[in-house]
Amino acid sequence: MRYQWYAAVALLLPMATIPLRAQENGGQQLFGSLCAGCHGLDAKGGEHAPNIATAASVQKLSDFELTRIIHNGIPSAGMPGFGSVLKADQIVALVTYLRVLQGKTKAVVVPGSPEAGRGLFFGKAGCAECHMVDGKGGFIAADLSGYGSSHSPEAIRKAILEPNADLDRRTQIATVMAKDGKKYTGMARNEDNFSIQLQTPDGVFHLFEKADIASFHYQPRTLMPDSYGTRLTKKEIDDLVGYLAKGGGERGSSTREDGDF
């Protein structure tokens, strides 16, 4: 079946050279630069485009159907075609990476010991203070129960070692200075023209009327420490990556849809 897919792509784009195996990392880069702006980094939808990760109507499409959509676009839906700017092997890589985001393709090589990684997650590394896996752990940060189904080991390693590399407003630390002099730091959960809801690391939600706030700003970092590269050995990082890449807990499903650390 895989050979037939490559053959079909070759017919669609006869001038391109098709590799025997699409490179997942290349697909991840292409998706981030071409698709994530509309569909979101996790492909679960954004302001301008729908969910293509967990939507059944997209998951049931064949690889060739996805290839044709990427090549030709869907003009009626406002999706451009990329056939004039992408080579066939790049489209193959994009489809392959989308399958990873859909949870249909697992990383072939998982580093470290998942069992040892679990001990680190709930122990020395302190991940469970903020993150949850299978109902156990903290809740100020994303539930990582199914994180490995939509992120490659390389992406997980980067998230651990460089948590501030690709900042998202939803995961940045927010600080509120109230007019009474009290300072609150945590995650901004909701904001409108008149109020801000902040959740502090202890799990408590604080609702502030903007009229009562002296200042409010986001810090250029997340709550996640950026010291794991020195706090943990290379083997321990491998073990932690292995645990999360294997889906963390046995259920392997996430209750949060942002998918970010």
C-alpha positions as CSV (number, residue, x, y, z in Angstrom):
1,M,0.0,0.0,0.0
2,R,2.8,2.4,0.8
3,Y,4.5,1.8,-2.5
4,Q,1.2,2.4,-4.3
5,W,0.9,5.7,-2.5
6,Y,4.4,6.8,-3.6
7,A,3.6,5.7,-7.1
8,A,0.4,7.8,-7.1
9,V,2.3,10.8,-5.9
10,A,4.8,10.3,-8.6
11,L,2.0,10.4,-11.2
12,L,0.6,13.5,-9.6
13,L,4.0,15.2,-9.5
14,P,6.1,13.5,-12.2
15,M,9.0,15.9,-12.1
16,A,9.8,15.3,-8.4
17,T,11.9,12.6,-6.9
18,I,10.2,10.4,-4.3
19,P,12.3,9.1,-1.5
20,L,11.7,5.6,-0.2
21,R,10.8,7.0,3.2
22,A,9.3,10.4,4.1
23,Q,11.2,12.2,6.8
24,E,9.0,13.0,9.8
25,N,11.1,15.9,11.0
26,G,11.0,17.5,7.6
27,G,7.2,17.2,7.7
28,Q,7.1,18.8,11.2
29,Q,9.1,21.8,10.0
30,L,6.9,22.2,6.9
31,F,3.7,21.9,8.9
32,G,4.9,24.5,11.4
33,S,5.7,27.0,8.7
34,L,2.8,26.3,6.2
35,C,-0.1,24.8,8.1
36,A,0.1,25.6,11.8
37,G,-0.8,29.3,11.3
38,C,-4.3,28.2,10.4
39,H,-4.7,24.7,11.7
40,G,-2.7,25.1,14.9
41,L,0.6,23.5,15.9
42,D,-1.3,20.4,17.0
43,A,-3.6,20.4,13.9
44,K,-6.6,20.6,16.2
45,G,-7.9,23.8,14.6
46,G,-7.4,27.5,14.8
47,E,-9.1,30.7,14.1
48,H,-8.9,30.3,10.3
49,A,-9.0,26.5,9.7
50,P,-10.6,23.4,11.1
51,N,-9.4,20.5,13.2
52,I,-7.6,18.0,11.0
53,A,-6.0,15.9,13.7
54,T,-8.9,14.2,15.5
55,A,-11.8,15.0,13.1
56,A,-13.1,11.7,11.8
57,S,-13.9,13.1,8.4
58,V,-10.2,13.9,7.9
59,Q,-8.7,10.8,9.6
60,K,-10.6,8.5,7.2
61,L,-9.1,10.1,4.2
62,S,-6.5,8.0,2.4
63,D,-2.9,9.2,2.1
64,F,-3.4,9.9,-1.6
65,E,-6.5,12.0,-0.9
66,L,-4.6,14.1,1.6
67,T,-1.8,14.4,-0.9
68,R,-4.2,15.7,-3.5
69,I,-5.7,18.2,-1.1
70,I,-2.3,19.6,-0.1
71,H,-1.3,19.7,-3.8
72,N,-4.5,21.3,-5.2
73,G,-6.0,23.0,-2.1
74,I,-9.7,23.5,-1.4
75,P,-10.6,26.8,-3.1
76,S,-14.2,26.8,-1.8
77,A,-12.9,26.6,1.8
78,G,-10.1,29.1,1.4
79,M,-7.3,26.6,1.5
80,P,-4.5,27.3,-1.0
81,G,-2.8,24.6,-3.0
82,F,0.9,24.0,-2.4
83,G,1.7,22.0,-5.5
84,S,3.6,24.9,-7.0
85,V,5.9,25.4,-4.0
86,L,6.4,21.9,-2.6
87,K,8.1,19.0,-4.1
88,A,6.5,15.6,-4.0
89,D,8.8,14.3,-1.2
90,Q,7.8,17.4,0.9
91,I,4.1,16.6,0.5
92,V,4.8,13.0,1.5
93,A,6.6,14.3,4.6
94,L,3.6,16.6,5.4
95,V,1.1,13.7,5.1
96,T,3.4,11.5,7.2
97,Y,3.6,14.1,9.9
98,L,-0.1,14.7,9.9
99,R,-0.6,11.0,10.6
100,V,1.7,11.4,13.6
101,L,-0.5,14.3,14.8
102,Q,-3.5,12.1,14.3
103,G,-2.0,9.4,16.5
104,K,-1.8,6.9,13.6
105,T,1.9,6.8,13.3
106,K,4.2,6.2,16.2
107,A,7.9,7.1,16.5
108,V,10.0,4.1,15.5
109,V,12.8,4.7,18.0
110,V,12.0,5.6,21.6
111,P,15.0,6.5,23.7
112,G,15.6,5.6,27.3
113,S,13.6,3.5,29.7
114,P,9.9,4.5,29.9
115,E,9.7,2.8,33.3
116,A,12.6,4.9,34.7
117,G,11.1,7.9,33.0
118,R,7.9,7.4,35.0
119,G,9.9,7.5,38.2
120,L,11.5,10.7,37.1
121,F,8.2,12.3,36.1
122,F,6.6,11.7,39.5
123,G,9.9,12.1,41.4
124,K,13.2,13.8,40.8
125,A,12.2,15.8,37.8
126,G,9.1,17.2,39.5
127,C,7.0,17.1,36.3
128,A,3.9,15.9,38.2
129,E,3.8,19.0,40.3
130,C,2.3,20.8,37.3
131,H,1.4,18.1,34.7
132,M,-1.0,15.2,34.9
133,V,-0.8,11.7,33.4
134,D,-3.8,9.4,33.7
135,G,-5.4,11.4,36.4
136,K,-2.3,11.7,38.6
137,G,-0.3,14.9,39.1
138,G,-0.9,18.6,38.9
139,F,-3.3,20.6,36.8
140,I,-1.7,24.0,36.3
141,A,-0.1,22.8,33.1
142,A,-1.2,20.5,30.2
143,D,-2.3,17.0,30.7
144,L,0.4,14.9,29.1
145,S,-1.4,11.5,29.0
146,G,-1.4,11.4,25.2
147,Y,1.4,13.8,24.5
148,G,3.6,11.2,22.8
149,S,0.8,10.4,20.2
150,S,1.2,13.8,18.6
151,H,4.8,14.7,19.3
152,S,8.0,13.1,18.1
153,P,10.8,12.2,20.6
154,E,12.8,15.1,19.2
155,A,9.9,17.5,19.8
156,I,9.5,16.2,23.4
157,R,13.2,16.6,24.1
158,K,13.1,20.2,22.9
159,A,10.1,20.9,25.0
160,I,11.9,19.6,28.1
161,L,15.3,21.3,27.4
162,E,14.0,24.5,25.7
163,P,10.6,25.3,27.2
164,N,10.8,29.0,26.3
165,A,11.9,28.4,22.6
166,D,8.4,28.6,21.1
167,L,6.3,30.7,23.4
168,D,2.5,30.5,23.3
169,R,0.5,33.2,25.1
170,R,-1.6,30.4,26.6
171,T,1.4,29.0,28.4
172,Q,3.3,32.2,29.4
173,I,3.5,33.2,33.0
174,A,1.1,36.1,33.7
175,T,1.6,38.6,36.6
176,V,-1.1,40.7,38.1
177,M,-0.3,43.6,40.5
178,A,-3.4,44.6,42.4
179,K,-3.9,48.2,43.5
180,D,-3.8,46.9,47.1
181,G,-0.2,46.0,46.6
182,K,-0.6,42.3,46.3
183,K,1.1,40.4,43.5
184,Y,-0.3,37.3,41.8
185,T,1.6,35.0,39.4
186,G,0.2,32.1,37.4
187,M,-1.7,31.3,34.2
188,A,-4.3,33.7,32.7
189,R,-7.3,31.5,32.0
190,N,-9.8,34.1,30.8
191,E,-9.7,37.8,29.9
192,D,-12.4,40.2,28.7
193,N,-12.7,44.0,28.5
194,F,-13.6,44.2,32.2
195,S,-11.9,41.3,34.1
196,I,-9.0,38.8,34.2
197,Q,-9.1,35.3,35.7
198,L,-5.8,34.0,36.9
199,Q,-5.0,30.6,38.2
200,T,-2.0,30.4,40.6
201,P,0.3,27.3,40.9
202,D,-1.7,26.2,44.0
203,G,-4.7,25.7,41.7
204,V,-6.7,28.6,43.1
205,F,-8.6,30.8,40.6
206,H,-8.5,34.6,41.2
207,L,-10.9,36.9,39.4
208,F,-9.8,40.6,39.1
209,E,-11.8,43.5,37.9
210,K,-9.5,45.5,35.7
211,A,-10.5,48.7,37.6
212,D,-8.7,47.1,40.6
213,I,-5.5,46.2,38.8
214,A,-2.4,48.4,38.9
215,S,-0.6,46.4,36.2
216,F,-0.9,43.1,34.2
217,H,1.7,41.6,31.9
218,Y,3.0,38.4,30.5
219,Q,6.5,37.2,31.2
220,P,8.7,35.9,28.3
221,R,8.8,32.4,29.8
222,T,6.6,29.5,30.9
223,L,6.2,28.1,34.4
224,M,8.3,25.1,33.3
225,P,11.9,25.4,34.5
226,D,14.6,25.7,31.9
227,S,17.3,23.9,34.0
228,Y,16.6,20.3,33.1
229,G,19.7,20.2,30.9
230,T,21.9,20.7,34.0
231,R,19.6,19.1,36.7
232,L,19.2,15.8,34.8
233,T,21.8,13.6,33.1
234,K,21.6,12.7,29.4
235,K,20.3,9.2,30.3
236,E,17.6,10.7,32.6
237,I,16.5,13.0,29.8
238,D,16.3,10.0,27.5
239,D,14.3,8.1,30.1
240,L,11.9,11.0,30.5
241,V,11.5,11.4,26.7
242,G,10.9,7.7,26.5
243,Y,8.1,7.8,29.1
244,L,6.3,10.6,27.4
245,A,6.9,9.3,23.9
246,K,5.2,6.0,24.9
247,G,2.1,7.9,25.8
248,G,2.9,8.4,29.5
249,G,0.1,6.4,31.1
250,E,-1.6,3.3,29.8
251,R,-4.7,5.0,28.4
252,G,-2.7,7.4,26.2
253,S,-5.5,10.0,25.9
254,S,-5.4,13.6,26.8
255,T,-8.1,15.7,28.3
256,R,-6.5,19.0,27.3
257,E,-6.4,20.0,23.6
258,D,-3.6,22.5,23.6
259,G,-1.0,19.7,23.7
260,D,1.7,22.1,25.0
261,F,4.0,21.8,28.0
